[in-house]
Amino acid sequence: MDKVQEISPDGLELPLVEEFFTIQGEGYHSGEAAWFIRLGGCDIGCNWCDSRFTWDPAMHPLVPTEKIVEHALDSGSKSVIVTGGEPLMWNLDILCNGLKNAGLSTFIETSGAYRLSGSWDWICLSPKKNKPPLGDICLKADELKVIIESRDDFEWAEKYRKLVGPGCRLYLQPEWKRFRTVIPEIVSYVKENPYWKISLQTHKYMHIP
């Protein structure tokens, strides 16, 4: 963890895994074009994680935040999605301010396990059992996306449905490797509880990042 301690606490540099222009594949904004910024570092350790390559921040270069903002602006996209890993492991105030000052809409996808930093136009909260959300992020979430791997996860989803605000959009998303097993149960659950919607990882069907 020595490398983590070297990362600027004020967010002047961030461990950048990758950045790319693609189509959002999940949740409320599925199908929309966006510039993705994927940051390294995550200590939650979900057994089904499809981004394990992001977990160790020492494996990814520290990039000046102003350069990350420049790349986003040069992309031509009007919106930027910051994801990980768990992006809130780092102070995102400078990144978020830079993006907003450049006229870009700011989106974040987070488990909420760390203190919220940055000023966001859209917060997608995906709570994880290994390390639940902190503070008042549930009330600030615009979208709640719960991954369903087994029947027990419905209870977890309901717990956080009751914690988010009344305007928060609610999504259940099948864990990719267990799709065939869990999707019938999710369909039945949503039919019985229509305040939920189903989120699919459409980018995987389109074979895009």
N, C-alpha and C positions, 0 to 999 in steps of 0.2 A: 504493500500500500504506500510505499515511499513516494511513488510518482503522484499519487492523489494529493499528497501534502504540498507538492510543488505547483499544483494548479492554482492560478491566481484566485484568491477568495473573492475579489471584486468582479470576476468574470471578464477580465481583459483578454484572456485566452481560454479556449475551450477544446476538449479532446474531440476532434471531428472524425467520425467514422466514414461518412459519405454525405454527399449532397447531390440532388438530382431532381429533374423536372419530370413529373409523371401524373397519373390520375389517382386521386384518392380512391381507395378500394373498399373502405369500411365506413359504417355508421351514417350519420346524418348527411354528410357531404360527399357520400359515395358518388363517383362519376365525374367529379369536378377536377379540373387541372390545378396543380399546386406544386410549389417548390418545396422539397423535403430537405430538412437538415437533421441528420441522425447523429446524436452525440454518444460518446462512449461512457461506460460506467453503469453498472447495475449490480446491486447486492441482494436482490429479492429472490432470485433463483427459482423461477417457475420451471417445473419439470418439463412442460410442453413448449417452452420458449423457442420461437423460430429465429431469434436474433442473438443467440449465445455468443456470437463473435463480437458483440458489443460490450460484454460484461466487464472485461478488464480494460480500464481506461489507459493503462500503460502501453497497450498495444496500438494506440492511435495517436497521431501527432497533435500537439498543441498548436492551434491555429489562432492568430490574432482575431478577435471578435469583429473588428472593423473589416477584415478581409471576408469573413463569412457573410457579413451584411452586403458588401460589394458584390459578391457572387450571386446573392439572392436578387439584388436589384438588376444585375446584368441578365438574369434568367428571363426577364420579360413577364414573369408571373405576377399576378396581383395579390396572391396569398401565399403564405409560408407556413408550413407545418413543422414544428420542432418535436422530435421524437427521440427514441433511444433504443436500447438502454432505458435508463430512467433519467430524463433530462434535468429534473429538479434536484439532482445531486449537486448541481452547480448553480451559481448565482447567474440568473439570466436577465437581470435588469438592463445591463448594457446592450446585450443582444436584442432584447425586445424593444428597447427605446430606439435603437438604431434602425430596426426594421420599420417601426411605426413612423419615425421621422422621414423615412424614405417613401412613405405613402403606401406601405404594404400592410395587408391584413395579417394579424398574428394568431396562429392556432397552436395549441399544445396538446400532446397526448401523454398522459401521466398516470401513474398509479396513485399519486398523491401522498406517497410515503415520506416525502421531504417537504420542507417549508416552501410555500409558493413564492416565487420571485418572478418579476416581469409583469407587464400589463397586457392582458390578452383579450383579443376579440372573441375567442372561442376556447373553452376548456373542455376537453374530452377526458373524463375521469374513468379509469379502468382499475378498480380496487383489487388488490391481491391479498389472499389470506396470509401469506408468509410475512407481510409487512403492511398492515392496514393504513389507510389515509390518516394524515395529521390535520389538526386545526380545523378551520372552517371551509376547507376547499370543497366539501360536499355542497354547501350552500352556494358556492360560486360556480359550480359545474354547469355547463350548458348541455352536456351530454353525458349520460352514464352508460358505459359499455361493459357488460359483464361476460367473461368467457365461461362457457358451459362445457365442462369436461365430464361431469357425472351428475346424477340427480341431486346430490347434496348442494350443488352450486346454485340451485334455484332459491334455496333458503338464504344463501349469501346475497344473491341479487335482491331479494325482498328486503333484507336488512338495509341495504344502501338506497333502495328506492324510497324508503321512509326518511332517509337522512338528507336527500337532495331537495332542492327547491321545487316549487310547484310547476315551474316552466321548463324544467330539465327534461330533455328527450331521453327515452329509456330504450336500451337495446340489449338483446341477448345474442351472443355470437358463439356458434359452435367451435370448439377446439378443432383445428384443421385435421389432425390425425385421427380424431374420433368422430368425424363428421357423420358417417353413415349410421353410427350407433346413436348419437345424441340428437340428430336433426328431427327424427319423428317425435321425440319427447318435447323438444323445443316448440315444434309446430303445435302440438296439443296444448302445451302450456300457454302459448300466446293466444290461442283460441279461447281458452278459459280465462285469461287475464289480458284483455286487449289493450291495456295501457302500455304493454310492452310491444316492441317491434323486433324483427329479426335482422341482424346485421350479418352479411356474408362477406368473406374476403374475396371480393370480385376480381381484384388484381391478380390473384393466383389463377383464376380461370382464364384471364386475359394474357397470362404469362408475361406480366410486366412487373417492374420493381414495386 
